[in-house]
C-alpha cells in the first residue's frame, strides 16, 4: 500500500511531499490523499491547511549578476515612468 505525506517544518509549513511504502507516525508528517505539490509552503494548523502560501525568503547574499539585474530593472522602471508618465 502506498501512503502520501506532507512533511512540516518547525513552523508547521509544508516543506515536502512524499510517497512512502509504509505508514508513518510522526508529528511532522501529515497524511494527504495524493502526491500533490500544492501543499508545499502551506501551513497546517488545527487540522486545516491554509489557503495562503508561506514561501521562504532567502538570506543568501546576492551575486554580482543579480545585483546588476536588480539595478537595471529599477532603471527601466524609472525610465518608463518618465516616458509614459506613470
FIROKE-45007 format. One record per residue: residue in three letters; residue number from 0; x, y, z of N, C-alpha, C in turn. Coordinates in nm, 3 decimals. Example, Ala and Ser with C-alpha at 12.3 -4.5 7.8 and 13.67 -1.06 7.14 Angstrom:
<gumis>
   type   seq      n_xx      n_yy      n_zz     ca_xx     ca_yy     ca_zz      c_xx      c_yy      c_zz
    ALA     0     1.319    -0.569     0.780     1.230    -0.450     0.780     1.320    -0.330     0.780
    SER     1     1.285    -0.225     0.708     1.367    -0.106     0.714     1.290     0.003     0.787
</gumis>
This chain:
<gumis>
   type   seq      n_xx      n_yy      n_zz     ca_xx     ca_yy     ca_zz      c_xx      c_yy      c_zz
    UNK     0     0.084    -0.119     0.000     0.000     0.000     0.000     0.089     0.125     0.000
    UNK     1     0.050     0.223    -0.080     0.124     0.348    -0.091     0.057     0.452    -0.002
    UNK     2     0.140     0.527     0.069     0.091     0.634     0.156     0.156     0.766     0.114
    UNK     3     0.080     0.873     0.123     0.130     1.006     0.087     0.132     1.093     0.211
    UNK     4     0.239     1.172     0.222     0.256     1.258     0.340     0.309     1.395     0.302
    UNK     5     0.265     1.494     0.379     0.323     1.629     0.372     0.415     1.641     0.492
    UNK     6     0.538     1.684     0.467     0.635     1.700     0.576     0.637     1.846     0.620
    UNK     7     0.618     1.867     0.751     0.614     2.001     0.806     0.746     2.040     0.871
    UNK     8     0.779     2.169     0.865     0.896     2.218     0.937     0.854     2.264     1.076
    UNK     9     0.943     2.331     1.148     0.915     2.373     1.286     0.805     2.479     1.295
    UNK    10     0.768     2.541     1.182     0.662     2.642     1.179     0.530     2.585     1.125
    UNK    11     0.523     2.453     1.115     0.406     2.383     1.060     0.378     2.417     0.915
    UNK    12     0.484     2.451     0.842     0.474     2.480     0.700     0.523     2.358     0.623
    UNK    13     0.449     2.320     0.520     0.486     2.204     0.440     0.612     2.235     0.359
    UNK    14     0.713     2.152     0.376     0.839     2.171     0.304     0.867     2.057     0.208
    UNK    15     0.777     1.958     0.204     0.796     1.847     0.112     0.676     1.754     0.114
    UNK    16     0.656     1.684     0.002     0.553     1.582    -0.005     0.622     1.451    -0.043
    UNK    17     0.572     1.341     0.013     0.638     1.212    -0.006     0.538     1.103    -0.038
    UNK    18     0.587     1.007    -0.116     0.513     0.883    -0.142     0.593     0.772    -0.076
    UNK    19     0.534     0.708     0.026     0.605     0.608     0.103     0.535     0.474     0.096
    UNK    20     0.611     0.368     0.114     0.555     0.234     0.104     0.490     0.187     0.234
    UNK    21     0.510     0.260     0.341     0.452     0.221     0.469     0.391     0.338     0.541
    UNK    22     0.323     0.307     0.649     0.259     0.410     0.729     0.363     0.475     0.821
    UNK    23     0.351     0.606     0.841     0.444     0.682     0.924     0.367     0.745     1.038
    UNK    24     0.424     0.739     1.157     0.365     0.804     1.274     0.466     0.903     1.328
    UNK    25     0.452     1.028     1.286     0.541     1.135     1.330     0.462     1.265     1.329
    UNK    26     0.490     1.351     1.426     0.417     1.477     1.439     0.433     1.568     1.317
    UNK    27     0.546     1.557     1.249     0.572     1.646     1.136     0.534     1.584     1.001
    UNK    28     0.470     1.467     1.001     0.428     1.401     0.877     0.276     1.390     0.878
    UNK    29     0.211     1.461     0.787     0.065     1.465     0.781     0.018     1.385     0.660
    UNK    30    -0.069     1.288     0.682    -0.122     1.207     0.572    -0.204     1.296     0.478
    UNK    31    -0.181     1.279     0.347    -0.257     1.351     0.245    -0.311     1.248     0.145
    UNK    32    -0.408     1.287     0.062    -0.475     1.192    -0.026    -0.391     1.149    -0.146
    UNK    33    -0.308     1.239    -0.198    -0.227     1.205    -0.315    -0.099     1.287    -0.314
    UNK    34    -0.013     1.258    -0.407     0.117     1.326    -0.415     0.096     1.461    -0.485
    UNK    35     0.051     1.560    -0.407     0.013     1.691    -0.460     0.107     1.797    -0.407
    UNK    36     0.186     1.856    -0.497     0.282     1.958    -0.455     0.216     2.091    -0.420
    UNK    37     0.085     2.102    -0.438     0.016     2.225    -0.398     0.018     2.244    -0.246
    UNK    38     0.048     2.140    -0.170     0.061     2.153    -0.024     0.186     2.231     0.014
    UNK    39     0.286     2.233    -0.075     0.413     2.300    -0.044     0.390     2.445    -0.004
    UNK    40     0.453     2.484     0.103     0.456     2.619     0.158     0.324     2.661     0.223
    UNK    41     0.231     2.569     0.240     0.107     2.597     0.313     0.124     2.556     0.458
    UNK    42     0.057     2.627     0.548     0.063     2.593     0.691    -0.048     2.495     0.726
    UNK    43    -0.017     2.406     0.819    -0.113     2.309     0.871    -0.136     2.341     1.018
    UNK    44    -0.252     2.396     1.048    -0.282     2.436     1.185    -0.425     2.396     1.220
    UNK    45    -0.441     2.336     1.336    -0.574     2.297     1.382    -0.641     2.196     1.290
    UNK    46    -0.560     2.111     1.226    -0.615     2.010     1.136    -0.658     2.063     1.001
    UNK    47    -0.622     2.188     0.969    -0.660     2.251     0.842    -0.538     2.305     0.769
    UNK    48    -0.545     2.304     0.637    -0.441     2.364     0.554    -0.478     2.509     0.523
    UNK    49    -0.379     2.596     0.529    -0.402     2.737     0.495    -0.423     2.751     0.344
    UNK    50    -0.490     2.857     0.306    -0.503     2.886     0.164    -0.383     2.968     0.117
    UNK    51    -0.320     3.039     0.211    -0.202     3.119     0.179    -0.079     3.031     0.175
    UNK    52     0.019     3.073     0.097     0.148     3.003     0.091     0.252     3.091     0.159
    UNK    53     0.344     3.025     0.226     0.449     3.094     0.302     0.586     3.052     0.251
    UNK    54     0.616     3.096     0.129     0.744     3.058     0.069     0.858     3.125     0.143
    UNK    55     0.967     3.052     0.158     1.081     3.107     0.234     1.149     3.219     0.158
    UNK    56     1.202     3.312     0.233     1.281     3.421     0.177     1.428     3.386     0.197
    UNK    57     1.503     3.394     0.092     1.644     3.360     0.100     1.722     3.469     0.172
    UNK    58     1.813     3.427     0.258     1.902     3.521     0.325     2.040     3.519     0.260
    UNK    59     2.051     3.446     0.151     2.180     3.434     0.082     2.215     3.568     0.017
    UNK    60     2.342     3.603     0.017     2.383     3.728    -0.046     2.360     3.724    -0.197
    UNK    61     2.325     3.838    -0.253     2.305     3.846    -0.397     2.437     3.836    -0.470
    UNK    62     2.434     3.770    -0.584     2.555     3.764    -0.666     2.568     3.897    -0.741
    UNK    63     2.683     3.920    -0.797     2.706     4.044    -0.871     2.607     4.057    -0.986
    UNK    64     2.579     3.946    -1.055     2.483     3.948    -1.165     2.344     3.987    -1.116
    UNK    65     2.301     3.927    -1.005     2.167     3.957    -0.951     2.156     4.102    -0.909
    UNK    66     2.265     4.156    -0.849     2.265     4.297    -0.808     2.255     4.388    -0.931
    UNK    67     2.328     4.355    -1.036     2.326     4.435    -1.159     2.189     4.427    -1.224
    UNK    68     2.131     4.308    -1.229     1.997     4.293    -1.286     1.894     4.373    -1.207
    UNK    69     1.906     4.372    -1.076     1.815     4.448    -0.992     1.825     4.598    -1.023
    UNK    70     1.948     4.646    -1.041     1.968     4.788    -1.075     1.909     4.822    -1.212
    UNK    71     1.931     4.734    -1.310     1.878     4.756    -1.445     1.726     4.760    -1.442
    UNK    72     1.665     4.669    -1.368     1.519     4.667    -1.356     1.467     4.797    -1.297
    UNK    73     1.535     4.847    -1.193     1.494     4.974    -1.132     1.509     5.090    -1.229
    UNK    74     1.618     5.090    -1.305     1.640     5.196    -1.404     1.534     5.190    -1.513
    UNK    75     1.501     5.070    -1.560     1.396     5.055    -1.663     1.262     5.108    -1.612
    UNK    76     1.230     5.077    -1.488     1.106     5.128    -1.430     1.106     5.280    -1.424
    UNK    77     1.219     5.338    -1.386     1.229     5.484    -1.376     1.214     5.548    -1.513
    UNK    78     1.280     5.491    -1.614     1.272     5.545    -1.750     1.128     5.533    -1.802
    UNK    79     1.065     5.420    -1.781     0.927     5.403    -1.826     0.834     5.502    -1.757
    UNK    80     0.860     5.530    -1.630     0.778     5.628    -1.559     0.793     5.767    -1.619
    UNK    81     0.917     5.802    -1.656     0.941     5.933    -1.717     0.879     5.943    -1.856
    UNK    82     0.892     5.839    -1.935     0.842     5.840    -2.073     0.690     5.832    -2.076
    UNK    83     0.636     5.740    -1.997     0.491     5.717    -2.001     0.414     5.803    -1.901
    UNK    84     0.485     5.867    -1.811     0.421     5.949    -1.710     0.340     5.866    -1.609
    UNK    85     0.385     5.742    -1.590     0.313     5.652    -1.498     0.358     5.673    -1.356
</gumis>
